[in-house]
Amino acid sequence: MPYADLREFIDRLEAESQLRYVDKEVDWNLELSHVAKLNEEQQGGGSALVFSNIKEHPGRRVFTSALTARERLALALEMPLTTSLMNLSQEWVDRIHNNRVSPEVVSSGACQENVVAGDDVDLGTVPAPWFYPGDGGRYLGTGGFLISKSLRTGRHNLGTYRAMVGDKDRLCIYMIKAKDGEIDFRDYIEAGIPMPVAYISGTDPTLFMCASTLFGLDESEYDVAGALRGKPVDVVKATTSDLLVPATAEYVIEGEIVPGETMPEGPFGEYTGHYSGKGDEEQYFIRVKAITHRNDPILWATTVGRPTTDTHMIMGVNRTASLWNDLKQMQIPGIKSVYGPPASAGRMLVIISMTPMYHGHSTQVGLAAFASVTGNYGLKTVILVDDDIDPENMDQVMYALSFKYQPEFGTQILRRGRSTPLDPSLPRSDRFMTSRIIIDCTTPYEWGDTDRPHRIYLDDDMAAHVKANWDGYFE
Ligand SMILES: Cc1cc2nc3c(=O)[nH]c(=O)nc-3n(C[C@H](O)[C@H](O)[C@H](O)COP(=O)(O)O)c2cc1C
């Protein structure tokens, strides 16, 4: 059964010894994030943490380090704890490929157990952490997402965009250009009307994982999350607009983004291991009309920062899955597996194993990865390996790079691709375009039988015999 809410997920983590409570008082100013980050940097990704005693925020809780371990990602998708990251992505693809499940509208939701509206709104009541010394403010939105609705089609979009507390009733949103929420807003700007939005924190993990994944512009992450969790997401009408919000969310910040209104945002210690923004960049903000929340609400926070954090692990799984799904939809044959390692946040570098079946096949796969909805945005390096290499096994990938890669004909450089403005390999003032590279370690199809090197395999019968008599060799 899918998790009905964040609390069921937290209970499951506890039952599987994957969660610890921090009852000692911690300061929201750096201390909380540093406990979380140093915990995550322990072998195996530490434990998920629930902070229950936050300075100046009695009765409020913060949940961190939720998905920094492979085991916890497996639990989020209700898979066996031993499932590898790549197999989690494969499961994701199997669940959502050509499958969508619409949300179910319910008449009331726990997310509205408490409603604070109008002049009573105060974002300072939310225990938003201050993460890193060079940050520009308290970040309420790291493990959350923004909901907007397309003016043209009525489709609800869920997008994870960081959100910095501006003041009492202004929440600043870092929506990178051409993200779905930003594209939605363009129609409202043209119509000259505010865009109703809701910022959500604390749901069933599949919603957060889908909100931080690229899908087609006209797709709703509600429908994908329904397919991923195998059950419709329960949604309820917001209190100040007709937006549908997750009924069991811990926090719903309702409001609107008004055309023409911006405020300075950042810097923020990002997943690239570097700060993004200089503090003088203007971003859109939500004029908050209401904060609705559950009793004893739990804010879900991710630490971001240098690898490896929740962000890298989540994106390792969801970007791998969405790229794999994109390639599947392109119906290119011969692709065995796809893997974006967490250290690349699953998105800057990917490894694809394949069986070259015709002239130019491997180039097609490399180009397809860059042309896909997922890979078009920010993917810089595609490493292609033969089908006997496991992309998740870095020793095998290093072997392929060492013995199967020939720089002259194995390298193709492309120019003028779409970059993420967070990429620290580009100058800070000019980050919207990137070059890309295909590193092709596959055995060229055109070599045919004459030139193709012969791989070494064990003799199957002898290997079976040896395994069957293994202990006898060492008596
Ligand atoms: C923890 C986390 C934080 C993120 N922060 C941002 C952000 O601040 N701005 C942004 O544009 N994308 C951010 N992303 C990436 C987006 O969530 C991702 O591109 C997603 O596809 C956006 O939704 P959309 O495709 O509906 O626009 C973040 C992802 C994660 C996992």
The ligand as an SDF file (V2000), in Angstrom:
LIG
                    3D

 31 33  0  0  0  0  0  0  0  0999 V2000
   15.9880   19.3450   -3.7760 C   0  0  0  0  0  0  0  0  0  0  0  0
   15.8270   19.9570   -5.1390 C   0  0  0  0  0  0  0  0  0  0  0  0
   15.8510   21.3420   -5.2780 C   0  0  0  0  0  0  0  0  0  0  0  0
   15.6540   21.9400   -6.5210 C   0  0  0  0  0  0  0  0  0  0  0  0
   15.6630   23.3080   -6.6160 N   0  0  0  0  0  0  0  0  0  0  0  0
   15.3800   23.9070   -7.7880 C   0  0  0  0  0  0  0  0  0  0  0  0
   15.2760   25.3360   -7.8630 C   0  0  0  0  0  0  0  0  0  0  0  0
   15.5030   26.0540   -6.9050 O   0  0  0  0  0  0  0  0  0  0  0  0
   14.9240   25.8870   -9.0440 N   0  0  0  0  0  0  0  0  0  0  0  0
   14.6730   25.1310  -10.1480 C   0  0  0  0  0  0  0  0  0  0  0  0
   14.3090   25.6900  -11.1790 O   0  0  0  0  0  0  0  0  0  0  0  0
   14.8030   23.7740  -10.1240 N   0  0  0  0  0  0  0  0  0  0  0  0
   15.1380   23.1450   -8.9600 C   0  0  0  0  0  0  0  0  0  0  0  0
   15.2480   21.7840   -8.9000 N   0  0  0  0  0  0  0  0  0  0  0  0
   15.0590   20.9960  -10.1160 C   0  0  0  0  0  0  0  0  0  0  0  0
   13.5970   20.9460  -10.4770 C   0  0  0  0  0  0  0  0  0  0  0  0
   12.8510   20.4540   -9.3990 O   0  0  0  0  0  0  0  0  0  0  0  0
   13.3450   20.0760  -11.7040 C   0  0  0  0  0  0  0  0  0  0  0  0
   13.9710   20.6700  -12.8210 O   0  0  0  0  0  0  0  0  0  0  0  0
   11.8730   19.8690  -11.9940 C   0  0  0  0  0  0  0  0  0  0  0  0
   11.7430   19.1940  -13.2090 O   0  0  0  0  0  0  0  0  0  0  0  0
   11.1110   21.1810  -12.0400 C   0  0  0  0  0  0  0  0  0  0  0  0
    9.7530   20.9510  -12.2560 O   0  0  0  0  0  0  0  0  0  0  0  0
    9.0770   21.3170  -13.6600 P   0  0  0  0  0  0  0  0  0  0  0  0
    9.7100   20.3620  -14.6570 O   0  0  0  0  0  0  0  0  0  0  0  0
    7.6330   21.0200  -13.4410 O   0  0  0  0  0  0  0  0  0  0  0  0
    9.3910   22.7280  -13.9400 O   0  0  0  0  0  0  0  0  0  0  0  0
   15.4590   21.1450   -7.6710 C   0  0  0  0  0  0  0  0  0  0  0  0
   15.4520   19.7440   -7.5340 C   0  0  0  0  0  0  0  0  0  0  0  0
   15.6440   19.1550   -6.2860 C   0  0  0  0  0  0  0  0  0  0  0  0
   15.6360   17.6490   -6.1570 C   0  0  0  0  0  0  0  0  0  0  0  0
  1  2  1  0
  2  3  1  0
  2 30  2  0
  3  4  2  0
  4  5  1  0
  4 28  1  0
  5  6  2  0
  6  7  1  0
  6 13  1  0
  7  8  2  0
  7  9  1  0
  9 10  1  0
 10 11  2  0
 10 12  1  0
 12 13  2  0
 13 14  1  0
 14 15  1  0
 14 28  1  0
 15 16  1  0
 16 17  1  0
 16 18  1  0
 18 19  1  0
 18 20  1  0
 20 21  1  0
 20 22  1  0
 22 23  1  0
 23 24  1  0
 24 25  2  0
 24 26  1  0
 24 27  1  0
 28 29  2  0
 29 30  1  0
 30 31  1  0
M  END
$$$$
